[in-house]
Amino acid sequence: MIKIMKYSEVKNDEIFARVVPTVNVADIVSEIIENVKANGDKALFEYCKKFDGADLDSLLVTEEELNEALTRIEPKFLDILERAAKNIRKFHEKQVRNSFIINDEDGILMGQKIIPVDRAGLYVPGGTAAYPSTVLMDSIPAKIAGVKEVVIVTPPNSEGKVNPVILAAAKVAGVDKIFKVGGAQAVAALAYGTESVPKVDKIVGPGNAFVAEAKKQVFGQVSIDMIAGPSEILIVADGKNNPKHLAADLLSQAEHDKLASAVLVTDSEELAENVSKELEIQIPLLERAEIARASIDNNGKIIIADDLEKVIEIANEIAPEHLELCVENPFDCLDKIRHAGSIFMGRNCPEALGDYFAGPNHTLPTGGTAKFSSPLSVDDFVKKTQYTYYTKDALNKVAEDVAYFAKKEGLTAHARSAVIRTEEDEK
């Protein structure tokens, strides 16, 4: 049963704590990465057989496999994928940055170029649940950014097949290549390259603890989006909400993972009790009831605060991945929210809208990292290069100032490089 706490009666570390695994995966992941670096495809085939039960001849999904998968997808689902993709494109197209030039002083020109990375690798989970939504959310921003090649890695089933819904989403999103490999070994393959899997410049996408650790270990060799932890939802609610709705929203994240965190913060003790009762009614009805049960029992919380101001303060302290503002006037609260991955406004905006269809990205910072990081966006797939141009006259005007500054740092070669050209002119 979910824990109900009064904010004034418990320590902060108890409110914000979650049950986490004590297994240290770092050494296991490090060994996998070194094996992939040394043995390439051979290591990947071995891991596919060991972890997925698949005896593969090739890691690449062929065009024939892709077309065959599409024939198995219901037309209705393909239509929904297309409509979701349209919404995601519309939102992310607004994020595109433009290069700029500053040329407002004689003889001086400065600018910044926005350049997409050459190749991006997307990790798509395929274990306890397949996520075509992740394919859309991660690949569409990359394509909008102008990435030349977008590749997916995702684990196959024991027959060596990729879930057809993932392939359908990849087709809709315009993914260039798909490889049948998952886990830490897939991250290693993207980071270092193998005979089949190309080395990428950026790795994005969620995964289990082994995937997260692998991304952490290869960072620096490649760029990554974030180290994502288990799913989170925090609901800010006043006493006028329907407890059935709030319980359903909490469970929408609890069913992801036994380590997922579902938290309700409210100023209504009556609502807290009713939501707790409703959770007990709804959990047994879920297909993933065992997972949701563990998540709610271990990491679920209902926190009762004195007023809505305190509720919002608690929400900012937690800095959740998903934040629902289930209050009378959510836009009155919006400016007060400083830390959240994605905010869902009002009583008719369940977090599931964001997972699948609305348009904003669902790859979000977790574990309180929303205090300093952002959702996946077009920005994740570009880099910035700056440039500077001075004429001889423009340099002459500032050379002594540059040299003076450099000498203050004890860097006389810097100073010399600034003034040597002016000295030559004097001769």
DACOR-V381093 format. One record per helix or strand of 2 or more residues. SS is the DSSP state (A for helix, B for strand). FROM is the first residue (numbers start at 1). TO is the last residue. If there is no record, write none. Layout:
ss={SS;SS}
from={FROM;FROM}
to={TO;TO}
This chain:
ss={B;A;A;A;A;A;A;B;B;B;A;B;A;B;A;B;A;B;B;A;B;A;A;B;A;B;A;B;A;A;A;B;A;A}
from={3;7;12;26;41;63;75;100;108;119;132;149;164;177;183;202;209;222;232;243;261;269;289;301;308;322;330;342;351;369;378;382;392;412}
to={6;9;16;39;52;70;93;105;116;123;145;154;173;180;192;204;218;224;237;254;266;283;299;304;318;326;334;345;356;371;381;390;408;426}
